[in-house]
Amino acid sequence: MALLTDHLRAMAEAFGDRTAYRVVDGGSMTFGQWEAESNRLARALVDLGVGKGDRVSLYLEPSEALRFMVGYSAVHKAGAVAVPTNTRLSEAELERLLGHAEVTAVLTDPQLAPMARGLERALPTLRHVVVGPVAEETGDPAWSWGETVAGEETSRFQVTVVPEDLADILYTSGTTGLPKGVAIRHRNVALIPGEPNPQLSGACWLHASPLFTFAGIGFIYNPMQLGLYGVYQPRFDAGRWLEVVEELRPQFVFLVPSMAQLLVAHPRFAEAELSSIELCAIGSAPLAPATLRAMQERMPEAAVSNSYGMTEAGPAYCAMPKGESLNRIGSVGQPMAPLEVRFVDEEGTEVAPGEVGEVLLRMPGREREYYRNPEATASTWQDGWLHTGDLGKLDGDGFLYIVGRKKDVIIRGGNNVHAVDIEAVLHDHPAVVEAAVVGIPHPVLGEDVAAVVVLSPGAIISAAELREHCAERLADYKVPRRIELADALPRNATGKVLKQDLVRNLVEAPVS
């Protein structure tokens, strides 16, 4: 079995002096530097007493992306288990998450070190907090762990691991409750499986998702596995993103829907040079049809798609053929073998072809599970099928459509209302940048439909006008009775809207 670190070593041997990754407005590192420094750090972890299977938290600011990548490789080389950690957690949340993972060590930076060190007394398993240097003060490159790592030996280092050994514990975003840790084993950690095949085209892949998320961590190795070098934007800025695309001319880009919406609304979007992009994948949440159309029309030669994936599903993948996205608005593409898809109703009975049901996924031999949570594992994976909680259907040509989450179905007076349908209509209005629709309690109807809308800069429109816009395009029971305007929508680190926060705010706030 080839490891992710095997591919890095092969790239370092073949292209040691070539750029492997660069950070926008930050540093860069070659494949040789990445391989050597991760070998050195892996040895240091073992010397500290980090044993095979021990959990190691990667708790670093986005600007420390290169150091994060070195640390991620080093943890695997040490035979330990990487725990990518959300930097936006409160102290109590951090203690709960790292306590659940039973971490032995934390790899961090000077800015986050005080929070990490504050946990040493609270967590009996935590023995080491390893802090990277302040590069501006020491002169160390952005990828180096500097004097915090003893020794100069950088030759090949790999503690033996087998396919069933844990590689990562990746905590879900917690949009519907407390985060759960997805246990990822070496046999299913690679999103692009296969033996190392060193190649390098000179083109790049640009992304900006937090590295501690499923959407972000795959892009540590995905670019090199496709013969590309990686470019990472630590904090997304639409104007700077457009400049980077014009400067570096990436072949592939990955965005989350909120980033795509900000790009479409940016004054330079209509004139920016985007012709280098061959694949624009937009994932982690449903994408408004209006945004998809705008992106595809600006990049007519690119394959633009709303990609579908989740931490629990791992390498499950759907592909949208080039030129099909505008013909299949709302589709996330065709499921690719060996992925299998089924759709079931509330009782677990398969629905008729073309009807909406809960999406069940199966990847034989590559299933995942929750770490130290057998009850959640048993309820989520049944007979090898992952119950996603998403509602979807297949069309006659085998294209998958995700129509919402089971918990995003609002039952208003006995009528099922899919929030995504209303959000799509609101996004179609030129004054709307973002919209989120939720169900709120109603004494007669059970639930009522409410929407929170963010307007384009300078736009002036009333809630009544937005309701009229919806009424012209939706059945009357789907039209939001309540529409509130906001400066921004609450989001987690992956860009997903925190709808439970919206519901709480709407319930607690008086009607405007």
PyMOL commands that set and color helices and strands:
alter all, ss='L'
color gray80, all
select helices_A, chain A and resi 4-15+31-48+62-77+91-101+113-117+135-138+146-148+214-220+222-225+238-248+257-265+289-298+311-313+374-380+406-408+419-427+463-471+476-478+499-508
alter helices_A, ss='H'
color red, helices_A
select strands_A, chain A and resi 19-23+28-30+55-59+81-84+103-108+128-131+166-171+181-185+204-207+229-232+252-255+279-282+303-306+318-319+331-335+340-344+357-362+369-370+381-382+385-394+400-405+409-412+415-418+432-442+446-455+482-485
alter strands_A, ss='S'
color yellow, strands_A
deselect
rebuild
show_as cartoon
